[in-house]
Amino acid sequence: MKKGEIYEGVIEKVEFPNKGFVWVDDQKVIVKNGIPGQKVRFMINKKRSGRAEGRLLEVLEKSPLETREPACQEFPACGGCMYQTMSYEAQKEMKERQVRELLDGAVRESMDKIGKNSDETEETEDTDKLYHWDGIYGSPIEFGYRNKMEFSFGDEYKDGPLSLGLHKKGSTYDILNTDDCKLVHPDMTKILACVREFFLERNASFYKKLQHVGYLRHLLLRRGVTSGEILVHVVTTTQEEYDLEPLKEQLLALPLEGKIVGIMHILNDSLSDVVQSDETKILYGKDYFYEELLGLKFKISTFSFFQPNSLAAEILYSKVREYVGDTRDKVVFDLYSGTGTIAQLAASVASEVIGVEIVEDAVKAARENAARNGISNCRFIAGDVLKVLDEVPEKPDMIILDPPRDGVHPKALPKILAYGVDQIVYISCKVTSLVRDLPAFYEAGYQMTNACAVDQFCQGVHVETVVLLSHKKADSYIHIDVEFGEGEGKIPVDSIAKRAEAYKPKEKVTYKMIKEYIEAKYGFKVHTAYIAEVKRDLGLPMYDAPNAVEELKQPKKHPTPEKVEAIKDALRYFAVI
């Protein structure tokens, strides 16, 4: 297998986030942007250290999971959606499996690290006994759910006419006109079409990221679900100049279900391809509106962080509040607090909530929101969590973590764990970051007791994960006074040592030990499932690990005779047989 070669195969499985696996001559190839069961044609674009990646060229046969027609005319070319042809139930089932596999694997790894696997050679595979999975919660609406969308200016092909919409799937530069986008309310697509036609008529240029020349960059739209109020932001460079008064009039004349309350012109000469403001000019109205969540009002402005799916966010925050439980008379830390949504929801069941957020504008908004909602037991601090924790004199009784996509800063994590609070609620928008952090929690004495997923991104690859981590402490203590030495009533030290040696437990034999033995002696690795299968064939007890005793569904994944003998040798070495 070489770079540039083209192959065909069936996507057997898709892991988070959107990593499909195709087997070609016993070689696993990662192919993104596919659906399990699709037969695809792909080209190898990366090959190193036994790892191969392919770029999807064509779907040759549909997956059995594709049971409906796409809702959007730009599917599958547009990169905004991946799973439109799957039923929403099938999407949720796939995401639930992806999250559970990652969490289960992290729990097994964590338990192995702290030496708490089950007896004999059984790893902790029955994770249902270790934490409660509360399921996946879907979005109340499947389409038109996004309250915020960033559209880009560009062209569909090199030197083509101006386009405004979303990126083509797998492309950094090509932009599709997404007038039919189903992820947003129809009000947004009407505004998008109006803005594009306005600049098409004036032959305005778009910003070219490589050459750093051009005028039009982004169209940022925000729409309140409860209010229907809309903010329009046209993001440009300062390299050209146009009279935007006619655009304002055209936008205000559009027949919309909601209402435009603000139109802004954002000037951005940054080299990076992000929406930011060097200067913001208000062309009409105001630069904010209010959104309601769970009975609380929140001010939403241009750059305010707010969950993109308001209705699903209510479900997410309800689960967080459920996991937080009764914290009356307790101090709660809300780290990475954003605009203070979670902090204010937790305030009703806490003595005091202290929110920490690095973005000053978000902290300002959080303070305003708390005052607006009549919440007086919330305090918000602007600063980096890593530094603020060293400065805050209060000690928390509970911690809520809602970090950015990359997870908790590795230097901040030990400081958080050092508080030793009874419970931590971790909200993750990227479950792989949560999985990376989990072993550190287990090593610090925590265990994941509850977990769930909330799908805020219908048709897309992402999903929110919420876990409750509880610190395992002794239920009770017994005080015993013992005197060592010679004489009446005293215990000789040497007798204690002899008795301890006599009762020394037999060393626990784990899958990890067997794997390491085989790799050291034979020079190859064996899968956990192979060991389980050999044990089953030998009639050895499988204890409470039902997943380990299931028949392997794919014959090609059965162990070879060579590996069977190696496993038996290891079992003999460790006196299991």
C-alpha positions in Angstrom: 0.0 0.0 0.0 1.5 3.3 -1.1 0.6 6.9 -1.0 -1.6 7.9 -4.0 -2.9 4.4 -4.6 -6.7 4.0 -4.9 -8.7 1.3 -3.2 -12.2 0.2 -2.6 -13.8 -1.2 0.6 -16.6 -1.2 3.1 -16.6 1.2 6.1 -17.0 -1.3 8.9 -17.1 1.1 11.8 -17.0 4.9 12.5 -15.3 6.1 15.7 -15.6 9.6 17.2 -15.2 12.0 15.6 -16.1 10.7 12.1 -13.1 8.2 11.8 -14.2 5.4 9.5 -12.3 2.1 9.3 -11.8 0.1 6.1 -9.9 -3.1 5.9 -7.7 -3.7 2.8 -5.6 -6.9 2.8 -5.5 -7.0 6.7 -4.4 -3.4 6.8 -6.7 -0.9 8.6 -7.2 2.4 6.8 -8.8 5.5 8.3 -11.3 7.1 6.0 -13.2 10.1 7.2 -16.6 11.5 6.2 -18.3 8.2 5.7 -21.1 6.2 7.2 -20.8 2.6 8.6 -21.7 0.1 5.9 -20.9 2.3 2.9 -18.8 0.8 0.1 -16.4 3.6 -0.8 -13.5 4.4 -3.2 -10.6 6.2 -1.5 -7.1 7.3 -2.2 -4.2 6.8 0.3 -3.0 10.2 1.4 -1.0 9.3 4.5 1.1 6.2 5.2 3.6 6.0 8.1 4.5 3.6 10.9 2.0 1.0 9.8 -0.8 3.6 9.9 -2.7 4.5 6.8 -5.2 7.2 6.0 -7.3 7.6 2.9 -9.3 10.5 1.4 -12.9 9.6 0.4 -13.4 9.9 -3.4 -16.7 8.4 -4.0 -19.5 6.4 -2.3 -20.1 3.3 -4.5 -22.9 1.8 -2.5 -25.1 3.2 0.2 -25.1 1.9 3.8 -28.1 0.0 5.1 -28.3 2.8 7.7 -29.1 5.3 5.0 -32.9 5.0 5.0 -34.0 8.5 4.0 -33.4 11.1 1.3 -31.2 14.2 2.2 -33.2 17.2 3.4 -30.7 19.7 1.9 -29.9 20.0 -1.8 -26.2 20.5 -1.1 -25.7 17.2 0.7 -23.3 15.4 0.6 -21.0 18.0 -0.9 -21.3 20.4 2.1 -19.2 19.8 5.1 -21.8 21.1 7.5 -23.6 17.8 7.7 -22.5 14.2 7.7 -25.5 12.0 8.6 -28.6 13.5 6.9 -29.4 10.2 5.2 -29.5 8.3 8.5 -32.6 8.5 10.6 -32.1 10.6 13.7 -32.5 7.5 15.9 -29.7 5.8 14.0 -27.5 8.9 14.5 -28.1 8.9 18.2 -27.4 5.1 18.5 -24.1 5.5 16.6 -23.0 8.5 18.8 -24.0 6.7 21.9 -21.9 3.7 21.0 -18.9 5.9 20.1 -19.1 7.7 23.5 -19.6 4.5 25.5 -16.7 2.7 23.8 -14.4 5.6 24.6 -15.6 6.0 28.2 -15.5 2.2 28.8 -11.9 2.0 27.5 -10.8 5.0 29.6 -12.4 3.3 32.7 -10.6 0.0 32.0 -7.3 1.8 31.5 -7.8 3.9 34.7 -8.7 0.9 36.8 -5.7 -1.0 35.4 -3.4 1.9 36.4 -4.6 2.0 39.9 -4.6 -1.8 40.2 -8.3 -2.3 40.7 -9.1 -4.9 38.0 -11.0 -8.0 38.9 -9.5 -11.3 40.0 -7.4 -13.7 38.0 -6.9 -12.6 34.4 -10.2 -10.7 34.0 -9.9 -7.0 33.2 -12.7 -4.8 34.4 -14.7 -5.3 31.2 -18.2 -5.1 32.6 -18.2 -1.4 32.9 -21.9 -1.3 33.7 -20.9 -2.5 37.2 -18.5 0.5 37.5 -20.7 3.4 36.4 -24.2 4.1 35.5 -24.9 5.1 31.9 -27.9 7.4 31.7 -28.3 7.2 27.9 -28.1 9.7 25.1 -30.6 12.6 25.0 -31.5 13.9 21.6 -32.3 17.4 20.4 -36.0 18.4 20.7 -35.8 19.6 17.0 -33.7 17.8 14.4 -33.5 20.7 11.9 -33.2 24.5 12.2 -31.8 24.2 15.7 -28.6 26.3 15.4 -28.9 29.7 17.1 -25.6 30.9 15.7 -23.8 30.3 12.3 -20.7 31.6 10.7 -20.9 31.6 6.9 -17.8 32.3 4.8 -17.3 34.3 1.6 -15.3 32.6 -1.2 -15.9 30.8 -4.5 -17.0 27.2 -5.3 -14.1 26.7 -7.6 -11.0 28.7 -8.5 -11.8 32.1 -10.0 -15.5 31.3 -9.9 -18.3 33.8 -8.9 -18.7 35.0 -5.3 -20.3 32.4 -3.0 -21.5 32.7 0.6 -22.1 29.6 2.8 -20.2 26.7 4.2 -17.0 24.8 3.2 -17.1 21.9 0.8 -16.6 18.6 2.7 -12.8 18.1 3.1 -11.9 21.5 1.6 -10.2 24.5 3.2 -10.9 27.0 0.5 -14.0 26.0 -1.6 -17.2 27.6 -0.4 -20.7 26.4 -1.3 -23.8 28.6 -1.6 -25.9 27.1 1.2 -29.2 28.9 0.7 -30.9 25.6 1.5 -29.1 24.9 4.8 -31.3 23.0 7.1 -29.3 23.4 10.3 -30.5 27.0 10.7 -33.9 28.7 10.7 -35.2 29.8 7.3 -34.8 33.5 8.4 -31.0 33.0 8.4 -30.9 31.6 4.8 -33.0 34.5 3.6 -30.5 36.9 5.1 -27.6 34.9 3.6 -29.1 35.1 0.1 -29.8 38.8 0.4 -26.2 39.6 1.6 -24.6 37.5 -1.2 -26.7 39.2 -4.0 -25.9 42.6 -2.6 -22.2 42.1 -3.0 -22.5 40.1 -6.2 -24.1 43.2 -7.8 -21.2 45.3 -6.7 -18.6 42.8 -7.8 -17.0 42.9 -4.3 -13.9 40.7 -3.7 -13.6 38.1 -1.0 -10.6 37.7 1.3 -8.0 35.2 0.0 -6.4 33.5 3.0 -3.1 32.7 1.3 -2.5 36.1 -0.4 -4.1 38.1 2.4 -6.0 40.3 -0.1 -9.7 41.0 -0.6 -12.7 42.5 1.2 -15.4 40.1 2.3 -14.7 37.5 5.1 -17.7 36.2 7.0 -21.4 36.6 7.7 -22.1 35.9 11.4 -25.8 35.4 12.3 -27.4 34.9 15.7 -31.1 34.2 16.3 -32.9 33.8 19.6 -35.0 30.7 19.7 -37.4 32.0 22.3 -37.5 35.7 21.1 -36.9 35.3 17.3 -34.6 38.3 17.5 -31.7 38.3 15.0 -28.2 39.9 14.9 -26.5 40.3 11.5 -22.7 40.8 11.3 -21.0 41.5 8.1 -17.2 40.8 8.6 -14.8 42.5 6.1 -11.3 43.8 5.9 -10.5 47.5 5.4 -9.0 46.9 1.9 -12.2 48.1 0.1 -15.1 50.4 1.0 -18.8 50.2 0.2 -21.9 52.1 1.2 -23.7 49.5 3.4 -26.8 51.7 3.9 -28.7 50.0 1.0 -27.8 46.6 2.4 -29.3 47.6 5.8 -32.5 48.7 4.1 -32.8 45.5 2.0 -32.2 43.3 5.2 -34.9 45.2 7.2 -37.4 44.8 4.3 -37.0 40.9 4.2 -40.2 38.9 5.1 -38.9 37.1 8.2 -40.7 35.1 10.9 -38.4 36.8 13.5 -37.1 40.3 13.7 -33.7 41.8 12.9 -32.7 43.9 16.0 -29.1 44.7 15.1 -26.9 45.0 12.0 -23.2 45.3 12.5 -20.2 45.9 10.3 -17.1 44.2 11.8 -13.7 45.3 10.5 -11.1 42.5 10.8 -7.6 42.7 9.2 -6.2 39.8 11.1 -4.2 37.2 9.1 -5.9 34.3 10.8 -9.2 33.0 9.5 -11.3 33.7 12.6 -14.2 36.0 13.3 -12.8 38.8 15.4 -13.2 42.6 15.6 -10.6 45.3 15.2 -13.6 47.7 15.1 -17.4 47.2 15.1 -19.8 49.7 13.6 -23.5 49.4 14.5 -25.4 50.1 11.3 -28.8 49.5 12.9 -30.3 48.8 16.3 -28.3 47.1 19.1 -25.6 44.5 19.4 -27.4 42.1 21.7 -30.6 40.3 22.4 -31.9 38.1 25.3 -32.4 34.4 25.3 -34.2 32.3 28.0 -33.0 29.0 29.4 -34.8 27.1 32.2 -36.5 30.3 33.4 -33.4 32.5 33.3 -32.6 35.3 30.9 -29.2 35.7 29.2 -27.8 38.5 27.2 -26.4 37.4 23.9 -24.0 39.7 22.0 -21.7 39.3 19.0 -19.0 37.2 20.7 -20.9 35.8 23.7 -20.4 32.1 24.2 -23.7 30.3 24.2 -24.6 26.7 23.4 -25.5 26.6 19.7 -28.7 24.5 20.3 -30.8 26.3 22.9 -33.4 23.6 23.3 -30.8 20.8 23.6 -28.9 23.1 26.0 -31.8 23.0 28.4 -31.6 19.3 28.5 -27.8 19.5 29.0 -28.0 21.9 31.8 -30.9 20.0 33.4 -28.6 16.9 33.6 -25.8 19.0 35.0 -28.1 20.3 37.7 -29.2 16.7 38.4 -25.6 15.6 38.8 -24.8 18.5 41.0 -27.6 17.5 43.4 -28.2 19.2 46.7 -25.4 21.6 47.4 -27.2 23.7 50.0 -24.8 25.5 52.2 -21.9 24.5 49.9 -19.4 26.5 47.8 -19.4 25.5 44.1 -16.6 26.3 41.7 -17.7 26.7 38.0 -14.4 26.6 36.1 -14.4 27.7 32.5 -17.8 29.4 33.2 -18.3 31.3 30.0 -21.2 33.7 30.3 -22.2 32.1 33.6 -25.1 29.9 32.4 -24.2 26.9 34.5 -23.2 28.9 37.5 -26.6 30.7 37.7 -28.4 27.4 37.3 -26.4 25.9 40.2 -26.8 29.0 42.3 -30.4 27.9 43.3 -29.0 24.9 45.1 -25.7 26.3 46.5 -24.5 28.6 49.1 -22.1 30.4 46.7 -20.9 29.8 43.2 -17.6 31.2 42.0 -17.1 31.2 38.2 -13.7 31.5 36.6 -13.4 32.4 32.9 -10.5 33.8 30.9 -12.6 35.9 28.4 -13.2 39.2 30.1 -16.2 40.0 27.9 -17.8 36.7 28.9 -17.2 37.5 32.6 -18.8 41.0 32.1 -21.8 39.4 30.5 -22.0 36.8 33.3 -22.1 39.5 36.0 -24.8 41.4 34.1 -26.9 38.2 33.5 -26.7 37.3 37.2 -27.8 40.8 38.3 -30.7 40.7 35.7 -31.9 37.3 37.1 -31.7 38.6 40.7 -28.9 36.1 41.6 -26.7 37.4 44.4 -24.7 34.3 45.4 -22.7 34.1 42.2 -19.2 35.7 41.8 -17.3 35.7 38.5 -13.5 36.1 38.2 -11.8 37.0 34.9 -8.6 35.1 34.5 -6.9 31.8 33.6 -8.1 28.9 35.7 -4.4 27.8 36.1 -3.5 31.1 37.9 -6.8 32.0 39.5 -6.9 28.8 41.6 -3.7 30.0 43.4 -5.3 33.3 44.3 -8.8 32.4 45.4 -9.0 32.0 49.2 -12.2 30.0 49.2 -12.2 26.2 49.1 -14.9 24.5 47.0 -17.2 21.7 48.2 -18.0 20.8 44.6 -16.5 21.6 41.2 -18.1 21.9 37.8 -15.8 21.7 34.8 -16.8 22.9 31.3 -13.5 23.3 29.5 -12.9 24.2 25.9 -12.6 21.5 23.2 -9.0 20.6 24.2 -10.0 19.8 27.8 -8.5 20.9 31.1 -5.1 22.4 31.0 -2.6 19.7 32.1 -1.1 22.1 34.7 -4.4 23.1 36.0 -5.7 19.6 36.5 -3.5 18.7 39.6 -4.6 21.9 41.3 -8.3 21.0 40.7 -7.7 17.5 42.0 -5.8 18.8 45.1 -9.0 20.3 46.5 -10.2 16.7 47.1 -13.9 17.7 46.8 -16.5 14.9 47.0 -17.9 15.4 43.5 -16.9 16.9 40.2 -19.2 17.3 37.2 -17.2 17.4 33.9 -19.0 18.6 30.7 -17.1 17.8 27.5 -17.8 18.9 24.0 -15.0 16.6 22.8 -15.2 13.2 24.5 -11.6 12.3 23.5 -10.3 15.2 25.7 -12.4 13.9 28.6 -11.1 10.4 28.1 -7.5 11.7 28.1 -8.1 13.4 31.5 -10.0 10.5 33.2 -7.0 8.4 34.4 -5.7 11.4 36.4 -9.1 11.6 38.2 -8.9 7.9 39.1 -5.4 8.2 40.3 -6.5 11.0 42.6 -9.2 8.7 44.1 -12.2 9.6 41.9 -14.4 7.2 40.0 -16.9 8.0 37.3 -20.3 7.1 38.8 -22.7 8.5 36.2 -22.4 9.5 32.6 -24.7 10.6 29.7 -24.5 12.2 26.2 -26.6 15.1 24.9 -26.8 15.5 21.2 -26.7 19.2 20.3 -25.4 18.6 16.8 -28.0 16.7 14.7 -26.6 15.6 11.3 -23.1 16.5 12.6 -20.3 14.4 14.2 -20.1 16.1 17.6 -21.9 15.3 20.8 -21.7 16.6 24.4 -20.8 14.3 27.2 -21.5 14.8 30.9 -19.9 12.7 33.7 -20.2 12.7 37.5 -16.9 11.9 39.3 -17.2 10.9 42.9 -14.3 10.7 45.4 -14.2 7.3 47.1 -13.6 7.8 50.8 -13.9 5.3 53.6 -17.4 4.9 55.0 -16.2 4.6 58.6 -13.0 4.3 60.7 -12.0 2.0 63.6 -9.4 3.2 66.1 -7.1 0.5 67.4 -4.1 0.9 69.8 -1.4 -1.8 69.4 1.8 -2.1 71.3 4.8 -3.9 69.7 7.7 -5.4 71.6 8.4 -8.0 74.2 6.4 -8.7 77.4 2.8 -9.2 78.4 0.1 -7.7 76.2 2.6 -6.8 73.5 3.0 -8.2 70.0 6.4 -9.3 68.8 7.3 -7.6 65.6 8.9 -10.7 64.0 5.7 -12.7 64.6 3.7 -10.0 62.7 6.1 -10.2 59.8 5.8 -14.0 59.7 2.0 -13.9 59.8 1.9 -11.2 57.1 4.1 -13.4 54.8 1.8 -16.4 55.4 -1.3 -14.5 54.4 0.3 -12.6 51.5 -2.2 -12.8 48.7 -1.4 -14.4 45.4 -0.4 -11.9 42.8 -3.3 -10.9 40.6 -2.8 -12.0 37.0 -4.2 -9.4 34.5 -4.6 -9.2 30.8 -2.0 -6.6 30.8 0.6 -8.9 32.4 -0.2 -11.6 29.9 0.1 -9.2 27.0 3.5 -7.9 28.3 4.8 -11.4 28.8 3.9 -12.4 25.2 5.3 -9.3 23.6 8.6 -9.6 25.5 8.9 -13.3 24.7 7.5 -13.6 21.2 7.8 -10.1 19.9 4.2 -9.6 18.9 1.0 -8.2 20.5 -2.3 -10.0 21.3 -5.7 -8.5 21.6 -7.7 -8.8 24.9 -10.5 -10.6 23.0 -7.9 -13.3 21.9 -7.0 -14.1 25.5 -10.7 -14.2 26.5 -11.4 -16.6 23.6 -8.5 -19.0 24.5 -9.7 -19.0 28.2 -13.2 -19.8 27.0 -11.9 -22.7 24.9 -10.0 -24.0 27.9 -13.1 -23.9 30.0 -11.6 -21.4 32.4 -14.0 -19.2 34.5 -14.9 -15.9 32.9 -16.3 -14.3 36.1 -18.6 -11.3 35.5 -17.2 -10.2 32.2 -20.0 -11.0 29.6 -18.4 -8.9 27.0 -15.3 -11.0 27.1 -17.1 -14.3 26.4 -19.2 -13.2 23.4 -18.3 -15.0 20.2 -16.3 -12.9 17.9 -18.4 -11.9 15.0 -15.6 -11.5 12.5 -13.7 -14.7 11.7 -10.7 -12.8 10.5 -10.2 -11.4 14.1 -9.8 -14.9 15.7 -6.3 -15.5 17.0 -3.9 -17.4 14.8 -2.5 -20.8 16.0 0.8 -19.1 16.8 -1.0 -16.6 19.1 -3.1 -19.3 20.7 0.0 -21.2 21.7 1.6 -18.0 23.0 -1.4 -17.2 25.2 -1.5 -20.8 26.5 2.2 -20.5 27.4 1.5 -17.2 29.3 -1.4 -18.8 31.2 1.0 -21.7 32.2 3.7 -19.2 33.2 1.3 -17.4 35.5 -0.1 -20.7 36.9 -3.6 -20.1 35.6 -3.5 -23.5 33.9 
